[in-house]
Amino acid sequence: MQKLELHLYCILFPACTEEELRTLTDDIRQNGLLEPIVLLDGKILDGRNRYQACQELGIEPETVEYDGDDPLAFVLSKNLYRRQLTTSQRAMIASEIANIRQGERTDLEPCRNSGKVAQSEAAKQMSVSRDSVQQATKLRKEASPEVIQQVKDGKKTLHAALSERKQKPTGKPPLPPRRKTLAEEPEEEIEYLKIPLPIDHNTMTPVFGLRFQNESDEVKDRLLRELALFIDLIQNIYCD
């Protein structure tokens, strides 16, 4: 069986589902291929799903060469009315149509008979708003190929895909909370600055309790010296 490639205009539209393909295959098995595969430059312009069904059945399909002057219009007319496409799917197709015609970066290559078409014209051809086409274009530039394909296949709406993109984590760890300055601290959180000076055994006993009182004088003196240095440092910072 002859192996045929798909024309770029043919792949603008998603392939049919597995269930739809089974139904089509059964119909061709019973009734034969009623509509030939349309080729352009040796590639399938229309009949992608019929061709796949024929491959499943081992049938050599009948083919005809497209002889018109606007292959894109031909593909649109063939698919828009026989396919149940969502608004998101049509917006994605319109975005690709404008992308092809305007020569922007894309996986699709320009072909003959491809003049420029604005987004507004592409939107009109696919019966969607220009805003939807702009959103689809934004998604195609920023989303992963998997997400784009989900929208093109009708498994996810354009709105849902854009919302997920906005909520996508950056991968950067969250910044730690900013530490408050002494001037911003609540009064109750800086009570230690109000310990009466100079520090001695009598003033510290109520602060540290009975354990401090039972320590030796040597331990008390060492602790008080260290605490005095610490309080002095804090007071200097507070004054600055």
C-alpha positions as CSV (number, residue, x, y, z in Angstrom):
1,M,0.0,0.0,0.0
2,Q,1.3,3.5,-0.9
3,K,2.4,5.5,2.1
4,L,1.1,9.0,2.0
5,E,2.1,12.0,4.1
6,L,-0.3,14.7,5.5
7,H,-0.4,18.1,4.0
8,L,0.0,21.0,6.5
9,Y,-3.6,22.2,5.9
10,C,-4.8,18.7,6.6
11,I,-3.2,18.7,10.1
12,L,-4.9,21.9,11.1
13,F,-7.8,19.8,12.1
14,P,-7.5,17.2,14.8
15,A,-7.8,13.5,13.9
16,C,-11.0,11.8,14.8
17,T,-11.4,9.9,18.1
18,E,-10.8,6.1,18.4
19,E,-14.5,5.6,18.6
20,E,-15.2,7.7,15.5
21,L,-12.4,5.9,13.6
22,R,-13.9,2.5,14.5
23,T,-17.3,3.7,13.2
24,L,-15.7,5.0,10.0
25,T,-13.7,1.8,9.5
26,D,-16.8,-0.4,9.9
27,D,-18.7,1.8,7.3
28,I,-15.9,1.5,4.8
29,R,-15.7,-2.3,5.4
30,Q,-19.4,-2.6,4.6
31,N,-19.9,0.0,1.9
32,G,-16.4,0.7,0.6
33,L,-14.7,4.0,0.3
34,L,-17.4,6.4,-1.1
35,E,-15.3,9.5,-1.2
36,P,-11.7,9.5,-2.5
37,I,-8.7,10.8,-0.7
38,V,-7.8,14.3,-2.0
39,L,-4.1,15.0,-2.6
40,L,-2.0,18.1,-3.1
41,D,1.6,17.9,-4.1
42,G,1.4,14.1,-3.4
43,K,0.2,14.7,0.2
44,I,-3.2,14.2,1.8
45,L,-5.1,17.4,1.7
46,D,-8.5,15.9,2.7
47,G,-9.3,12.3,3.8
48,R,-6.8,11.8,6.7
49,N,-9.2,9.6,8.7
50,R,-10.5,7.7,5.6
51,Y,-7.0,6.9,4.7
52,Q,-6.2,5.6,8.2
53,A,-9.4,3.4,8.1
54,C,-8.3,2.0,4.7
55,Q,-4.9,1.2,6.2
56,E,-6.6,-0.7,9.0
57,L,-8.6,-2.7,6.5
58,G,-5.7,-3.2,4.1
59,I,-7.5,-1.4,1.3
60,E,-5.7,0.7,-1.4
61,P,-7.8,3.9,-1.3
62,E,-8.8,5.8,-4.4
63,T,-7.1,9.2,-4.7
64,V,-7.7,12.4,-6.7
65,E,-5.5,15.4,-7.1
66,Y,-6.8,18.8,-6.0
67,D,-7.1,21.1,-8.9
68,G,-8.5,24.3,-7.3
69,D,-6.6,27.6,-6.5
70,D,-7.4,27.9,-2.7
71,P,-6.6,24.6,-0.9
72,L,-7.1,26.2,2.5
73,A,-10.6,27.3,1.7
74,F,-11.3,23.8,0.4
75,V,-10.1,22.2,3.7
76,L,-12.1,24.6,5.8
77,S,-15.3,23.9,3.8
78,K,-14.8,20.2,4.1
79,N,-14.2,20.1,7.8
80,L,-16.1,23.0,9.5
81,Y,-19.5,21.5,8.8
82,R,-18.8,17.8,9.2
83,R,-16.8,18.1,12.4
84,Q,-18.2,18.9,15.8
85,L,-15.5,21.4,17.0
86,T,-15.5,23.4,20.2
87,T,-14.9,27.2,20.2
88,S,-11.5,26.5,21.7
89,Q,-10.6,24.1,18.9
90,R,-11.7,26.6,16.2
91,A,-9.7,29.4,17.9
92,M,-6.6,27.3,17.9
93,I,-7.1,26.5,14.2
94,A,-7.7,30.2,13.4
95,S,-4.4,31.0,15.2
96,E,-2.5,28.5,13.1
97,I,-4.1,29.8,9.9
98,A,-3.0,33.4,10.7
99,N,0.4,32.1,11.8
100,I,0.9,30.2,8.5
101,R,-0.2,33.0,6.3
102,Q,1.9,35.7,8.2
103,G,5.0,33.6,8.1
104,E,5.6,33.6,11.9
105,R,7.5,30.9,13.7
106,T,5.6,27.6,13.5
107,D,6.1,23.9,12.9
108,L,4.2,24.3,9.7
109,E,5.9,25.5,6.5
110,P,4.4,27.9,4.0
111,C,3.0,26.5,0.8
112,R,1.8,27.7,-2.5
113,N,-1.3,29.9,-2.7
114,S,-0.6,31.2,0.8
115,G,-1.1,34.9,1.1
116,K,-1.3,36.9,4.2
117,V,-4.4,36.7,6.4
118,A,-4.9,38.8,9.5
119,Q,-6.1,37.3,12.8
120,S,-9.5,39.1,12.3
121,E,-10.0,37.3,9.0
122,A,-8.9,34.0,10.4
123,A,-11.3,34.5,13.2
124,K,-14.1,35.2,10.8
125,Q,-13.3,32.0,8.8
126,M,-13.5,29.9,11.9
127,S,-16.5,31.7,13.4
128,V,-14.8,32.8,16.6
129,S,-13.9,36.2,18.1
130,R,-10.6,37.9,17.4
131,D,-9.9,37.9,21.2
132,S,-10.2,34.1,21.2
133,V,-7.6,33.9,18.4
134,Q,-5.3,36.2,20.3
135,Q,-5.6,34.1,23.4
136,A,-4.9,30.9,21.3
137,T,-1.8,32.6,19.8
138,K,-0.6,33.5,23.3
139,L,-1.1,29.9,24.5
140,R,0.7,28.5,21.5
141,K,3.7,30.7,22.3
142,E,3.9,30.0,26.0
143,A,2.3,26.6,26.8
144,S,3.9,23.1,26.4
145,P,3.2,21.0,23.3
146,E,1.2,18.6,25.4
147,V,-1.2,21.3,26.7
148,I,-1.6,22.8,23.2
149,Q,-2.5,19.4,21.8
150,Q,-5.0,18.8,24.5
151,V,-6.8,22.0,23.5
152,K,-6.6,21.1,19.8
153,D,-8.1,17.7,20.6
154,G,-10.9,19.2,22.5
155,K,-9.8,17.7,25.8
156,K,-9.2,21.0,27.5
157,T,-10.7,24.5,26.9
158,L,-8.6,27.5,26.0
159,H,-9.7,29.3,29.2
160,A,-8.6,26.3,31.4
161,A,-5.3,26.0,29.7
162,L,-4.5,29.7,30.1
163,S,-5.6,29.6,33.8
164,E,-3.3,26.7,34.5
165,R,-0.4,28.5,32.8
166,K,-0.9,31.5,35.2
167,Q,-1.0,29.2,38.2
168,K,2.0,27.2,37.2
169,P,4.6,27.3,40.0
170,T,7.9,29.1,39.2
171,G,10.1,26.5,40.9
172,K,11.7,29.2,43.1
173,P,11.5,28.7,46.9
174,P,9.2,31.3,48.6
175,L,11.0,34.2,50.1
176,P,11.3,34.1,53.9
177,P,9.1,36.7,55.8
178,R,10.9,40.0,56.4
179,R,12.1,40.3,60.0
180,K,10.7,43.3,61.8
181,T,13.0,46.1,63.0
182,L,13.0,46.9,66.7
183,A,11.0,50.0,65.9
184,E,8.2,47.8,64.4
185,E,8.2,45.2,67.2
186,P,5.1,45.3,69.5
187,E,5.9,46.7,72.9
188,E,5.3,43.4,74.7
189,E,7.9,41.7,72.5
190,I,10.8,43.9,73.7
191,E,10.2,43.8,77.4
192,Y,13.7,42.5,77.9
193,L,15.0,46.0,77.0
194,K,13.4,47.3,80.2
195,I,15.5,45.2,82.6
196,P,16.8,47.8,85.2
197,L,20.4,48.7,84.9
198,P,23.0,48.1,86.4
199,I,22.3,44.4,86.5
200,D,22.9,42.7,89.9
201,H,21.9,39.6,91.7
202,N,18.8,41.2,93.2
203,T,17.4,42.6,89.9
204,M,17.9,39.3,88.1
205,T,16.5,36.9,90.7
206,P,12.8,37.8,89.7
207,V,13.7,37.5,86.0
208,F,15.4,34.0,86.2
209,G,13.6,32.7,89.3
210,L,14.8,30.3,92.0
211,R,17.3,28.4,89.8
212,F,19.4,31.6,89.4
213,Q,19.1,32.3,93.1
214,N,20.5,28.8,93.9
215,E,23.6,29.2,91.7
216,S,27.0,29.9,93.1
217,D,28.2,33.5,93.1
218,E,30.8,32.7,90.5
219,V,28.2,31.4,88.1
220,K,25.9,34.4,88.8
221,D,28.7,36.9,88.2
222,R,29.6,35.2,84.8
223,L,26.0,35.1,83.7
224,L,25.4,38.7,84.7
225,R,28.6,39.9,82.8
226,E,27.5,38.2,79.7
227,L,23.9,39.4,80.0
228,A,25.2,43.0,80.5
229,L,27.2,42.8,77.3
230,F,24.2,41.5,75.5
231,I,21.8,44.1,76.8
232,D,24.3,46.8,76.0
233,L,24.6,45.6,72.4
234,I,20.8,45.5,72.0
235,Q,20.4,48.9,73.5
236,N,22.9,50.3,71.0
237,I,21.1,48.7,68.1
238,Y,17.8,50.0,69.4
239,C,19.2,53.5,69.7
240,D,20.6,53.5,66.1
